Structure formats: C-alpha cells, structure tokens
Amino acid sequence: MLAHNIFVPMLLLVPAIIGGVLHSMVIHVRWFPWLATPIHRRWFGAHKTWRGLVVMPVGCLLGEYLTIGIEHVLPPTIRTGLQGLSPGMLVICGLSLGLGYMLSELPNSFLKRRLGVAEGMLPDNGRWRPWFLLADQVDSVIGCLVVCWLFLGFGLPVLLMALVLGVGAHLLVNASLYATGVRSRPV
C-alpha cells in the first residue's frame, strides 16, 4: 500500500512534467511563433499564450504514452490506470491534462494583473508575495490532479501525495530548466 501511495502519485506527475519541459523548450527556441499570441493581454498578461494551450496538451499526451511504457516494467500494484483507458479516452485524458494545467494558471495570472504585478514576476514585497509564490507552484498541479481524479478516479491519499510531490517536482524542474538556460527565472 505504501508503494502505491508514493509511486503512483509520482507516475501521475510524469505526463505534466514532460508537457511542461516540452513547453519550456518550445518557448526557449521560439517554435510556433504564430501561436505566441497572448490569450488576453490585459487579463492574463503576455506570457499566457495560445501556444501554451496547444503545446501543453500535446506534451501531456506524449507524457502519458511514456508513463504507460514505464508502467510495463513495474509491479502491477504500481499503475496509474492509463493502460486501462481506451485509445480515444487516453487521447482525451492527455489533452485534458494539458488544458487543465494551462487553464488552472489563468486565475493566478488574472489576480496578478489586477494587482499590477508584471508577467512572470511576483509582487515585490508585502503579504501577497509568499501566497503568489505558492500559487505559482500549486495552481497547475491542482489543475492536473482534477483531471487525474476525473479520468482515473484516485482517492484523496494519492491525490494529496501527488500535490505535495507535484509542487516539489515543479520547483525542481523549474530550477533545472533555469540552470540549463531554458528558463530565465528559477521560479
């Protein structure tokens, strides 16, 4: 049971990590510039673009296939349930995962723009800074976990562990992308 409650949440994160890394690389090399148009500049800022709404779902779908490949070499007790989805539902789940990731970031961006915080930044100081730092790491993870719950039906223990691991993975991946020059800021 312990293996299930730790390793399954880790596996649930793989598609979103793959999608996020792919999205960061696409931004870094400036692929698909015609999609780099802001969804709504005044509401969400210049960094929330149509490119993210296209690249993240595709990246998460690719990540699901990688996860299924990983699961083939693991014990049967460590499964996400992706293998049990029909091919059509697997595609819908992967695309929904990427959309959940991106759409769950929009409320945080909307609030930051209302407070006058520049795109990709945190408030300079004050009581809001730690809350927005936390929201920047948690929002996309929560969006992904809602999709995992809807499609795969995991209970609260697995989802809470995935939330904790997801925030840690988000920080680690961001720091790694920053260290390799793919990202311009570590968080």
N, C-alpha and C positions, 0 to 999 in steps of 0.2 A: 504494500500500500504506500509506503514511503517513496519507493521508486516512482510509482505512478504520480504522486502528488508533487514531485520535484522534476522528473524528466519530461513528463507530458507537458507541463507549462513551458519548459524550455523549448520543446518541439513546436509548440503553438506559436512561439515568437519567430521561428526561422523564416516563414514567408514574409513577415513585416520587415525583418532585418534585411533580407535580400531586396525587397522592394525599396526600402529606404536607402540602401547603399547604391542601388542602381539609379535611383532618382538623383542622389547627390552627384554621382558621376556624370549623369546626363546634364545636370546644371553646370558642372565644372567644365565640361568640354563643349558646352553650348550647343548641344544637339537639339534639333527640332525648334529652332528659334521662332518659327511662326506660331508655336504653342506657348511661348513665353509671355503671353499677354496676360495681364492681371485679370482675375475674375471680376473684381470690382475694387479699383484702386482706393477710393475713398473709404469704403467699408473695411477692407481687409489689408490694404497696402499692396505694394508692388511685388512682393515675394510670393503671394498666393496666386498661382497662375493655372491656366488651363493645362499646361504641360504636366504639372503635378497630378491633376485629375486623370490624365491619360497614362503617364508613366508608372505611377504607384500601383494602380490595379494590375497592369501587365506584369510589373515586377513581383507583386504578391502572388500572382498566378504561377509564375515561374518558381517562386519560392515554395509553393505548395507541392509542385512536382519534385523538387529537391527533397522536401520533407518526406514525401512518400518513399523516395529512394533510400533515405536514411532509415526509415522505419522497417524496411525489409531486412536489415541486419540486426535489429533489436528484438528483444524478447516480446512475445505477444502482449504482455501486460503493459508495455510502454507503446501505446498507439494514440494518435490524435483522433482517429475516426475518419480521416480524409480518404483512406483507402476504401471505405465503405460507401462513399458518395458515388453516384452515377457520374459518368464523364460530364454531362451537362451541368449537374449540380456542383461538381468540382470547379468548373469554369465560373459559374455564378458566385460560388463562395470566394474564390480567389479575387475576382473583380470587386466583389463587395468588400472584401478585406481592405483592399487598396483605397476604395472610396470611403470606407469607414475611417481609415487612417487620416485621409486628407480632410474630409468634412468635419471631423471632430476637432481639427485645429482652427477652424474658422471662428468659433465664438471667442476664443482667446485672442485671436488677431483683431477681431472686431472691438473687443474691450480695450486693447492696447491703443488702437487708433483713436478711440474716444478719449483716452487719457493723454493723447499726444505723444505716445511712445513711437519712435521710429521703427521701420520694418527691420526685423531680425534682431532687435535690441530688447533690453529690459529697462524698466524705469531706473533712472539714475540713482535714486535713493528713496528712503521712506519705507513706509509699512507695506507697500504693494510689491516691492522688488522680490522678496522671497516667495510670495504667492504666485507671481508670474513665472519665476524660475521653476517652481514646482509644476505649474500648469503647462509650461513648455515641454516638460518631460512626460507628464501623465496624460495629456489630452489625447494624443494619437494612440497610446496604449489602450486607453479605455474604449476608444472607437473600435479598435481591432478586437478587443475582448467581447464587446457586444455582438460582433459578427460571429465570433467563435461560439458564443453561447447560443445564438440563433441557429446556426448551422450544425453544430456538433453537440450541443446540449450539456456542456460541462457544468458541474456544480460549483458552489461558492469556494470550497477549499482550493480547487485547481485554478479558478479564475483569480482569486486573491494572490496566490503564489505567482501566477503569471503577471499580475500587476506589479508586484514587488520586483520580480526578475526583469520585467519589461522596462521599468524605469532605470534599473541598473544597466541593462543592455543598451538602452537609448543613450545614456551618458557615456558608456564605454565606446560605442560605435561613433558617436559624435567626436569624442576625443581622438579616436583612431583616425577618422577622416580629417580632422584638423592637423594631426601630426604628419599625415601624408600629403598635406596641401590641397586636399579635395574640398575641405570646408575652410571658410575664412575666420570662423569663430569656434571655440571649443564647445560651447553650449548654445 
